[in-house]
Amino acid sequence: MTGVNGDLTRLSLNQETIKQWSLPELAEGCVKAGVPGVGLWRAPVQEYGVEAAARLIRHAGLTVTSLCRGGFFTAIDPAERAAALADNRAAIDEAATLGTDTLILVSGGLPPGSRDLFAARERIADALAELAPYAADRGVRLAIEPLHPMYASDRCVVSTLAQALDLAERFPAEQVGVVVDTYHLWWDDTVSTQITRAGAGGRLASFQLADWITPLPEGVLLGRGQLGEGSVDFRWFRERVDATGFTGPIEVEIFNPALWARDGAEVLAEVADRYRTLVL
Amino acid sequence: MTGVNGDLTRLSLNQETIKQWSLPELAEGCVKAGVPGVGLWRAPVQEYGVEAAARLIRHAGLTVTSLCRGGFFTAIDPAERAAALADNRAAIDEAATLGTDTLILVSGGLPPGSRDLFAARERIADALAELAPYAADRGVRLAIEPLHPMYASDRCVVSTLAQALDLAERFPAEQVGVVVDTYHLWWDDTVSTQITRAGAGGRLASFQLADWITPLPEGVLLGRGQLGEGSVDFRWFRERVDATGFTGPIEVEIFNPALWARDGAEVLAEVADRYRTLVL
């Protein structure tokens, strides 16, 4: 279907978007809908079995475009840091088994009682230095995801694409890249410049879509919008990403209980439709 | 008390922090606590009567450090825009009557159906061009407040201090300044540079404090923390602001129902205590 206007060649469904689906339902649903890629999460993959999940997706003819997620690198306590590094090595192994070259990183927030964002970001760099070669040896690239600033204290002190690139650029481009997720970055007037910077440096590891809708729910985790329901200009983003020469997958990752309460196939058809009309 | 370590000379209480207080209670409470400044809001001032409020605060010997708020400049509809400009002229008149030189602006979010942040920011500039001379004639400076990016769609498309300065710098410094509010800006690794820029240009119109705490409540409006309860390093901010030569008021503005449920004098004593130990 490559090159056909309105095709789904680059579309990937992140499994959290339709988390009511089991992995076999996900594989079958994507094949039926003509969606060639899936983004996976560690917990459901581990529950199903990593090898078995890899076989399932491969036999369905689908591509695993990313694995979510490694990260949480900001602990100060040495035992906690060692545990985080070990867990990230396991995540890298899982990514390799699944055949994806991209491990998404949610880098971690401020440790309890700490107010030092700068030091937290340096601890992320330290962890990347330990993990990046290990990942590269297994054909996996670490992808730093800047999260919306509203997550800075409890999830990720990397809040902008510029910060993510500042970190990534300390390492070889084939080892550490960045994620452009519209939900996190749509508000930033420097994002176009930073997308260009990411593309020029070969750092663009993943492109994810969700819409920004309000009011935000308590805890602000599960309030992402279906494409077209909110404030994001998806075509604007896609054109800027493509202008860098990026031809990789475009992954739809929406966390919203309203989508989880619906029929999965219906949600995926809606995603594909919005993708065709709003993204391409 | 000027110059005495631990003094409250620069402290201002934004009235929303203790909104359970009437204006007379606010005036009396601040005098008793030795807090010399108050930040006021239009609605309670209008309810009390603008002239009467001005007299009350003046007779108490207090300074009105700011009036909240003008703004909401992003409407496209000509009638809505005209109404917003008229309302802002009224806000400027009220600020002048109250004897404050600072009108805080919450610039406005995206109009319904719009996804164009750039155009919205240009409409803010257009409104500033109309209002700034009117305000200057009345001794009032417009103070653009960058709001946290989580408010970009529905309250304020100006999300960073850099954006606020980009807008302000199109106008004379004595007409348009910016607000540094720790709640909105604490996460930004460019904020120190931008505070320096603001100070160098004479743009620093207001310095406000609230702490960042999680989980955020539904709607994310009323989840600000008492100083010391969250992630903000207040001394770091105050030192950077002071390093620019700023000697103006330091206003505590916290929106939190837990504070509103308590005895106002107790809350103010706590604010003053936290101010002494965490800010000075």
Chai-1 contact restraints between the chains, C-beta under 6 A:
chainA,res_idxA,chainB,res_idxB,connection_type,confidence,min_distance_angstrom,max_distance_angstrom,comment,restraint_id
A,L110,B,S231,contact,1.0,0.0,6.0,A-B,restraint_1
A,R115,B,S231,contact,1.0,0.0,6.0,A-B,restraint_2
A,R115,B,D233,contact,1.0,0.0,6.0,A-B,restraint_3
A,P149,B,P149,contact,1.0,0.0,6.0,A-B,restraint_4
A,P149,B,W187,contact,1.0,0.0,6.0,A-B,restraint_5
A,M150,B,M150,contact,1.0,0.0,6.0,A-B,restraint_6
A,A152,B,W187,contact,1.0,0.0,6.0,A-B,restraint_7
A,S153,B,W212,contact,1.0,0.0,6.0,A-B,restraint_8
A,S153,B,T214,contact,1.0,0.0,6.0,A-B,restraint_9
A,S153,B,S231,contact,1.0,0.0,6.0,A-B,restraint_10
A,D154,B,T214,contact,1.0,0.0,6.0,A-B,restraint_11
A,S159,B,W187,contact,1.0,0.0,6.0,A-B,restraint_12
A,Q163,B,D189,contact,1.0,0.0,6.0,A-B,restraint_13
A,W187,B,P149,contact,1.0,0.0,6.0,A-B,restraint_14
A,W187,B,A152,contact,1.0,0.0,6.0,A-B,restraint_15
A,W187,B,S159,contact,1.0,0.0,6.0,A-B,restraint_16
A,D189,B,Q163,contact,1.0,0.0,6.0,A-B,restraint_17
A,W212,B,S153,contact,1.0,0.0,6.0,A-B,restraint_18
A,T214,B,S153,contact,1.0,0.0,6.0,A-B,restraint_19
A,T214,B,D154,contact,1.0,0.0,6.0,A-B,restraint_20
A,P215,B,G219,contact,1.0,0.0,6.0,A-B,restraint_21
A,L216,B,V220,contact,1.0,0.0,6.0,A-B,restraint_22
A,P217,B,E218,contact,1.0,0.0,6.0,A-B,restraint_23
A,E218,B,P217,contact,1.0,0.0,6.0,A-B,restraint_24
A,E218,B,E218,contact,1.0,0.0,6.0,A-B,restraint_25
A,G219,B,P215,contact,1.0,0.0,6.0,A-B,restraint_26
A,V220,B,L216,contact,1.0,0.0,6.0,A-B,restraint_27
A,S231,B,L110,contact,1.0,0.0,6.0,A-B,restraint_28
A,S231,B,R115,contact,1.0,0.0,6.0,A-B,restraint_29
A,S231,B,S153,contact,1.0,0.0,6.0,A-B,restraint_30
A,D233,B,R115,contact,1.0,0.0,6.0,A-B,restraint_31
